[in-house]
Amino acid sequence: MANPSPKSRLLKLIDSLPRAQQQQLLEFAEFLAERYAVNEEVSQPREIARPDNENVIAAMKRLRESYPMLDPEKLLNETSSLMSAHLMQGRPAESVIDELEEIFRKHYVMLVDEQSGQS
């Protein structure tokens, strides 16, 4: 008897999991599919307007939704230091959010350049 295909093994595994873990597995599969997609153009950022009096946490959520194509791990060092400056040192939210927006834009441009072979 031949080994079952990866697809049939995955279907059996997903059926054996509770609903919450099925959702996690699906999200992980979508992440992998997006990360390893070949020869696809980088999508444009989603235009989500910056609300008045936005706090830094809400700004991070908005920027992650605006730039879903970016790898959060690559942003972690820069964004966490800004979050820390805001939370621990009292840096004003507006200036931190301005810088966060610039970081996300910069990483998006680097990703586009990388995809087009200009890096």
C-alpha positions as CSV (number, residue, x, y, z in Angstrom):
1,M,0.0,0.0,0.0
2,A,1.4,3.4,-1.0
3,N,2.0,6.2,1.5
4,P,-0.9,8.6,1.7
5,S,-0.4,11.9,0.0
6,P,0.5,15.0,2.1
7,K,-3.0,16.4,1.2
8,S,-4.8,13.3,2.6
9,R,-2.6,13.2,5.7
10,L,-3.3,16.9,6.3
11,L,-7.0,16.4,5.9
12,K,-7.0,13.5,8.5
13,L,-5.0,15.7,10.9
14,I,-7.2,18.7,10.6
15,D,-10.3,16.5,11.2
16,S,-8.8,15.2,14.4
17,L,-8.2,18.6,15.9
18,P,-10.6,20.8,17.9
19,R,-12.1,23.8,16.0
20,A,-9.7,26.4,17.5
21,Q,-6.6,24.3,16.5
22,Q,-8.1,23.8,13.1
23,Q,-8.3,27.6,12.7
24,Q,-4.7,27.9,13.9
25,L,-3.5,25.3,11.4
26,L,-5.4,27.1,8.6
27,E,-3.8,30.4,9.5
28,F,-0.4,28.8,9.6
29,A,-1.0,27.2,6.2
30,E,-2.1,30.6,4.8
31,F,1.0,32.2,6.3
32,L,3.3,29.6,4.6
33,A,1.5,29.9,1.3
34,E,1.9,33.6,1.4
35,R,5.5,33.5,2.5
36,Y,6.6,31.0,-0.1
37,A,4.5,32.2,-3.0
38,V,6.7,32.3,-6.1
39,N,6.9,35.2,-8.6
40,E,4.0,37.0,-7.2
41,E,4.1,40.8,-7.0
42,V,3.9,42.4,-3.6
43,S,0.5,43.7,-3.0
44,Q,-0.2,47.3,-2.3
45,P,-0.7,48.4,1.3
46,R,-4.2,48.7,2.4
47,E,-5.2,52.3,2.9
48,I,-6.5,52.6,6.5
49,A,-6.9,56.2,7.6
50,R,-5.1,57.2,10.8
51,P,-7.8,58.1,13.3
52,D,-7.6,61.2,15.5
53,N,-6.2,60.6,18.9
54,E,-5.0,57.1,18.0
55,N,-2.9,55.3,20.6
56,V,0.3,53.5,19.8
57,I,-1.2,50.0,20.3
58,A,-4.0,50.8,17.9
59,A,-1.5,52.2,15.4
60,M,0.5,49.0,15.5
61,K,-2.7,47.0,14.7
62,R,-3.7,49.4,11.9
63,L,-0.2,49.3,10.4
64,R,-0.1,45.4,10.5
65,E,-3.5,45.4,8.8
66,S,-2.2,48.0,6.3
67,Y,1.0,46.0,5.5
68,P,0.0,42.3,5.9
69,M,2.8,41.4,3.4
70,L,5.5,42.4,5.8
71,D,7.2,39.9,8.1
72,P,6.5,41.0,11.7
73,E,9.8,39.5,12.8
74,K,11.8,41.9,10.6
75,L,10.0,44.8,12.1
76,L,10.3,43.6,15.7
77,N,13.5,45.3,16.8
78,E,12.6,48.8,15.5
79,T,9.0,48.7,16.5
80,S,9.6,47.3,20.0
81,S,12.2,50.0,20.8
82,L,9.7,52.7,19.8
83,M,7.0,51.0,21.9
84,S,9.4,50.9,24.8
85,A,10.3,54.6,24.4
86,H,6.6,55.5,24.5
87,L,5.6,53.2,27.4
88,M,8.7,53.4,29.6
89,Q,10.1,56.9,28.8
90,G,6.9,58.7,28.0
91,R,7.7,59.6,24.4
92,P,4.6,61.2,22.9
93,A,2.3,58.8,21.0
94,E,2.0,61.1,18.0
95,S,5.7,61.1,17.3
96,V,6.0,57.4,17.9
97,I,3.2,56.7,15.5
98,D,4.8,58.9,12.9
99,E,8.0,56.9,13.2
100,L,6.1,53.6,13.1
101,E,4.4,54.6,9.9
102,E,7.8,55.5,8.4
103,I,9.3,52.1,9.5
104,F,6.4,50.2,7.9
105,R,6.8,52.3,4.7
106,K,10.6,51.7,4.6
107,H,10.2,48.0,5.0
108,Y,7.5,47.9,2.3
109,V,9.8,49.7,-0.1
110,M,12.6,47.2,0.8
111,L,10.3,44.3,0.1
112,V,9.2,45.7,-3.2
113,D,12.8,46.4,-4.2
114,E,13.8,42.8,-3.1
115,Q,10.9,41.3,-5.2
116,S,11.9,43.3,-8.3
117,G,15.6,42.3,-7.9
118,Q,16.8,45.8,-6.9
119,S,18.2,45.0,-3.5
